Amino acid sequence: MKTILFILPDLNMGGAERIITLLINNLDKNKFTPKLLLMRKEGYYLELLDKNIEIIDIKTSRIRNAFFPIIKVLRTLKPDIVFGGWGEVSAYLAPIIPFFPKIRFIARETNIVSQHVTRPEIRFFYRFYNNFDTVIAQSDDMKYDLINNLKIREKKIIKINNPVDVDAVEAKSLEPMNFPFFEDYKNVVAIGNLSYRKGFDNLLKVFSYLKNENIFLYIIGEGDDKEKLIELKDSLQIKNVKFLGKITNPYPYLKNADLFILSSRYEGFPNVLLEAGATGTFSLANNCKGGINEIIEENVNGRIISIEDHKNFAEEIKITLNKKYDKNCIKNSIINRFSKDKIIHQYEKILEANKN
């Protein structure tokens, strides 16, 4: 049986944290013994993690301060596999890999690195990324970014899309909404961190062309750009947009929405787009890098268009809201390609392999 040490900063709400929790909980425990090292033992997903999983809390707030505590854990625990579940943590781990020749090191990259990682000190550590035995990319866009822009050797990279736990999403989507939708409107939902990357500024500009329509936009999420976005909303004199803040269960909103919009400037492989499909809701997604074209089946579960053309995107919203889409077809599009069991099996094949 192989011991796998997963490493994350914490288990706060986010795509990487959700996927690693799902992976740990569903690995075949007859083959693998997963353990979880956290820089800080905190976050929403702690409640969802299997209670039998050992958590190692190194109690540090900064990645750079985790360096030596992680080395100490590796020397004591001697795991068969170290699995970096978050890009920046994996980057800091990369230089120490040669000092642990018996351990297999796997990194799961979380974003389009060339666009997402801007701090010079972190970019420096990516120079050592070829030390990893395997690098998991979530999409072709991510894979080729690693090859072309970070010079990671192609033979080290394996693409595995993100999974979605359809049963869990469906169960949670039946719970009541804290902020019910307006009945006389077509209701549109967008979800994400309120940051430049998520492109909500563009989405507000799109809605400046829809301010006189019976269409209401709900934005779920918190982030550093919240005040800027509220100021932009006010300057554009948009009344049919509401910021709902952080909501731990967004699935009722996705299920009951008439449309989901992904406005991001770039992504890794957006879980929320999978989850919208899992609830049967049609999506309009910005034409950006990050596996969007691997998720969207045109006119089945969504469409891809450029949000930079604000007026045209607004017209597409109106056209889409006047059409009917088969919710079962939308769900099946996601289930057939991204079900939990299908993706977990792909991870297990990688974890079963031996170090070269």
WOKA-V545352 format. One record per residue. N is the residue number from 0. RES is the residue in one letter. PHI is phi as a letter, one per 30 degrees, with the letter a starting at -180 (* if undefined). Layout:
{{N/RES/PHI} {N/RES/PHI}}
This chain:
{{0/M/*} {1/K/c} {2/T/c} {3/I/c} {4/L/c} {5/F/d} {6/I/b} {7/L/b} {8/P/d} {9/D/a} {10/L/c} {11/N/d} {12/M/d} {13/G/a} {14/G/d} {15/A/d} {16/E/d} {17/R/d} {18/I/d} {19/I/d} {20/T/d} {21/L/d} {22/L/d} {23/I/e} {24/N/d} {25/N/c} {26/L/d} {27/D/d} {28/K/d} {29/N/d} {30/K/c} {31/F/b} {32/T/c} {33/P/d} {34/K/b} {35/L/b} {36/L/c} {37/L/c} {38/M/d} {39/R/b} {40/K/d} {41/E/a} {42/G/k} {43/Y/e} {44/Y/d} {45/L/e} {46/E/d} {47/L/c} {48/L/d} {49/D/e} {50/K/d} {51/N/d} {52/I/d} {53/E/d} {54/I/c} {55/I/c} {56/D/c} {57/I/c} {58/K/h} {59/T/b} {60/S/c} {61/R/b} {62/I/d} {63/R/d} {64/N/d} {65/A/d} {66/F/e} {67/F/d} {68/P/e} {69/I/d} {70/I/e} {71/K/d} {72/V/d} {73/L/d} {74/R/d} {75/T/d} {76/L/d} {77/K/h} {78/P/d} {79/D/d} {80/I/b} {81/V/c} {82/F/c} {83/G/d} {84/G/c} {85/W/b} {86/G/e} {87/E/d} {88/V/d} {89/S/d} {90/A/d} {91/Y/d} {92/L/d} {93/A/e} {94/P/d} {95/I/d} {96/I/e} {97/P/d} {98/F/d} {99/F/b} {100/P/d} {101/K/d} {102/I/c} {103/R/d} {104/F/c} {105/I/b} {106/A/c} {107/R/c} {108/E/d} {109/T/c} {110/N/a} {111/I/d} {112/V/d} {113/S/d} {114/Q/c} {115/H/d} {116/V/c} {117/T/c} {118/R/d} {119/P/e} {120/E/d} {121/I/d} {122/R/e} {123/F/e} {124/F/d} {125/Y/d} {126/R/d} {127/F/c} {128/Y/d} {129/N/d} {130/N/d} {131/F/d} {132/D/d} {133/T/b} {134/V/b} {135/I/c} {136/A/c} {137/Q/d} {138/S/a} {139/D/d} {140/D/e} {141/M/d} {142/K/e} {143/Y/d} {144/D/d} {145/L/d} {146/I/d} {147/N/d} {148/N/c} {149/L/c} {150/K/i} {151/I/d} {152/R/d} {153/E/e} {154/K/d} {155/K/d} {156/I/c} {157/I/b} {158/K/c} {159/I/b} {160/N/d} {161/N/d} {162/P/c} {163/V/b} {164/D/d} {165/V/d} {166/D/d} {167/A/d} {168/V/d} {169/E/d} {170/A/d} {171/K/d} {172/S/d} {173/L/d} {174/E/d} {175/P/d} {176/M/d} {177/N/d} {178/F/b} {179/P/e} {180/F/d} {181/F/d} {182/E/d} {183/D/d} {184/Y/c} {185/K/d} {186/N/c} {187/V/c} {188/V/b} {189/A/b} {190/I/b} {191/G/l} {192/N/d} {193/L/d} {194/S/b} {195/Y/e} {196/R/e} {197/K/d} {198/G/i} {199/F/d} {200/D/d} {201/N/d} {202/L/d} {203/L/d} {204/K/d} {205/V/d} {206/F/d} {207/S/d} {208/Y/c} {209/L/c} {210/K/d} {211/N/c} {212/E/c} {213/N/d} {214/I/b} {215/F/b} {216/L/c} {217/Y/c} {218/I/c} {219/I/c} {220/G/k} {221/E/b} {222/G/l} {223/D/d} {224/D/c} {225/K/e} {226/E/d} {227/K/e} {228/L/d} {229/I/d} {230/E/d} {231/L/d} {232/K/e} {233/D/d} {234/S/d} {235/L/d} {236/Q/h} {237/I/c} {238/K/c} {239/N/c} {240/V/b} {241/K/b} {242/F/d} {243/L/c} {244/G/i} {245/K/d} {246/I/b} {247/T/d} {248/N/b} {249/P/d} {250/Y/d} {251/P/d} {252/Y/d} {253/L/d} {254/K/d} {255/N/c} {256/A/d} {257/D/d} {258/L/a} {259/F/c} {260/I/b} {261/L/c} {262/S/c} {263/S/e} {264/R/d} {265/Y/a} {266/E/b} {267/G/c} {268/F/a} {269/P/d} {270/N/e} {271/V/d} {272/L/d} {273/L/d} {274/E/d} {275/A/d} {276/G/d} {277/A/d} {278/T/c} {279/G/i} {280/T/c} {281/F/d} {282/S/b} {283/L/c} {284/A/b} {285/N/d} {286/N/d} {287/C/b} {288/K/d} {289/G/k} {290/G/i} {291/I/e} {292/N/d} {293/E/d} {294/I/c} {295/I/d} {296/E/c} {297/E/e} {298/N/i} {299/V/c} {300/N/c} {301/G/l} {302/R/b} {303/I/c} {304/I/b} {305/S/d} {306/I/d} {307/E/d} {308/D/d} {309/H/e} {310/K/d} {311/N/d} {312/F/d} {313/A/d} {314/E/d} {315/E/d} {316/I/d} {317/K/d} {318/I/d} {319/T/d} {320/L/d} {321/N/c} {322/K/c} {323/K/c} {324/Y/b} {325/D/d} {326/K/d} {327/N/d} {328/C/d} {329/I/d} {330/K/d} {331/N/d} {332/S/e} {333/I/d} {334/I/e} {335/N/d} {336/R/c} {337/F/b} {338/S/d} {339/K/e} {340/D/d} {341/K/d} {342/I/d} {343/I/e} {344/H/e} {345/Q/d} {346/Y/d} {347/E/d} {348/K/d} {349/I/d} {350/L/d} {351/E/d} {352/A/d} {353/N/c} {354/K/d} {355/N/d}}
